[in-house]
Amino acid sequence: MSLAASPASKKRLRKAIAVYTAWRLLLIVVVTAVVSIFLPPIVALVFGIIMQMPLSLLVLTKPRNELSAALETSRNVERANLRAALRGD
């Protein structure tokens, strides 16, 4: 018996990736906009990209946890499919 990933779980994973990516990009834009007041735009952009990394750990906890849960579900289904294939089911 194959445990193919349901379309709902694939949709949930795609949505979680899209939401988390959008929030990270928005964080880059906000940090860049604030810093560009004091620095040239290209320097502010680089600073925004670097600063969004640690800020996302603090600010984006819920989207990151949702993405982790969706990835875990996807991996569990893939692992079960592989075990079933190795058993010959």
C-alpha positions in Angstrom: 0.0 0.0 0.0 1.5 3.3 -1.1 1.1 6.4 1.2 1.3 9.0 -1.5 1.4 12.5 -0.2 -2.0 14.0 -0.3 -2.6 17.1 -2.4 -3.6 18.9 0.7 -0.2 18.3 2.4 1.6 19.4 -0.8 -0.5 22.5 -1.0 0.2 23.2 2.7 3.9 22.9 2.1 3.8 25.2 -0.9 1.8 27.7 1.0 4.1 27.6 4.0 7.2 28.1 1.8 5.5 31.0 0.0 4.4 32.7 3.2 7.8 32.4 4.9 9.6 33.6 1.8 7.3 36.6 1.5 7.8 37.6 5.1 11.5 37.3 4.8 11.5 39.5 1.6 9.2 42.0 3.4 11.7 42.1 6.3 14.5 42.9 3.9 12.5 45.8 2.3 11.6 47.3 5.7 15.1 47.1 7.1 16.5 48.5 3.8 14.1 51.4 3.9 14.9 52.3 7.4 18.7 52.0 6.9 18.6 53.9 3.6 17.8 57.0 5.5 21.4 57.0 6.9 23.3 55.0 4.2 23.5 54.9 0.4 20.8 52.6 -1.1 23.1 49.7 -2.2 24.9 49.6 1.2 21.5 49.7 2.9 20.3 46.8 0.8 23.3 44.7 1.7 22.8 45.7 5.4 19.1 44.8 5.1 19.9 41.3 3.6 22.4 40.6 6.4 20.2 42.0 9.2 17.0 40.1 8.2 18.7 36.8 9.0 18.9 37.2 12.8 15.7 39.3 12.8 13.7 36.6 11.1 14.6 34.2 14.0 13.0 36.7 16.4 10.1 38.1 14.3 9.0 35.2 12.2 8.6 32.4 14.7 5.1 31.4 13.8 5.6 31.1 10.0 8.9 29.3 10.6 7.2 26.8 12.9 4.4 26.2 10.3 7.0 25.6 7.6 8.9 23.2 9.8 5.7 21.2 10.5 4.8 21.1 6.8 8.3 19.9 6.0 8.2 17.2 8.7 4.9 15.9 7.4 6.3 15.7 3.9 9.4 13.9 5.0 7.4 11.4 7.0 5.3 10.6 4.0 8.3 10.2 1.8 10.0 8.0 4.4 6.9 5.8 4.7 6.8 5.5 0.9 10.5 4.5 0.8 10.0 1.9 3.5 7.0 0.5 1.7 8.9 0.3 -1.5 11.8 -1.5 0.2 9.4 -4.0 1.7 8.0 -4.7 -1.7 4.5 -3.3 -1.0 
